[in-house]
Amino acid sequence: MCCRFYSDETTQKDIVGLVDGYDKGIDWLREGDVHPGDKATVIIKGSNGLFAGDMRFGMLSQAVKKASGAGAAGAALSVPEKAPALLINARAETVREKKSFAESVAERRCVIPAKKFYEWDRDKNKAEFSPVKEKSVYLAGIYRYDNAAEAAELSALPGIQNGRFVILTTAANSSMKPVHDRMPLTLRRDQIEPWLTDSEKTDEILSQTPEELSVYREFEQLSLF
């Protein structure tokens, strides 16, 4: 799984170099850990190339959506942003089969650049994973708008700040196996555009084994959230 990652000004500068346009509401000075419910800058397919904007980490579960009225045209969300029922990950192997995610993986894929991400072993020891060569680690994700009116209004861009994303996970590679049996589906820099724009490449990328990562381990107990 992947429930926390870190971004800073270096990450944001990397994003600028990857996109053709961006939302004016981005927090370019963002620095620190991103938890479920927090905002993060993501990259999506825009109408004129790759586009960056802030979205919230975690999709609303069906139970929360029903309770809040999300999905109804014009309905306002009344759920706390850090609600415990957020969906934060989706398995790459089965994402196409899940009703909650099938449309998003077909139409709304995203990339979440981060400086590093974290995972915990069975003894709750934290490990930090970062790229070996690149400035950022590029996490593959999917997103959606939980309000039908927002989806219609925002799909034309600019302004994607009301979207919500999940991070795709896959089987652990050799970097991750000593810590956990699952890990984020990471992309090479040259895979960002194909992941976002070329549907014929989707299944190939979903089934790939992520490249090796640099690992730093702290042997201290921390809560996951």
Sequence and secondary structure as in RCSB ss.txt:
>XXXX:A:sequence
MCCRFYSDETTQKDIVGLVDGYDKGIDWLREGDVHPGDKATVIIKGSNGLFAGDMRFGMLSQAVKKASGAGAAGA
ALSVPEKAPALLINARAETVREKKSFAESVAERRCVIPAKKFYEWDRDKNKAEFSPVKEKSVYLAGIYRYDNAAE
AAELSALPGIQNGRFVILTTAANSSMKPVHDRMPLTLRRDQIEPWLTDSEKTDEILSQTPEELSVYREFEQLSLF
>XXXX:A:secstr
    EEE HHHHHHHHTT SEE TT  TT  EEE TTSEEEEEEEETTEEEEEEEEESEE HHHHHHHTTTSTT 
   S TT TTEE EEETTTTTT TTTHHHHHH EEEEEESEEEEE TT EEEEEE SSSSSEEEEEEEE SSHHH
HHHHTTSS  TT EEEEEEEE  TTTTTT SEEE EE GGGHHHHHH GGGHHHHHT      EEEEEEEE    
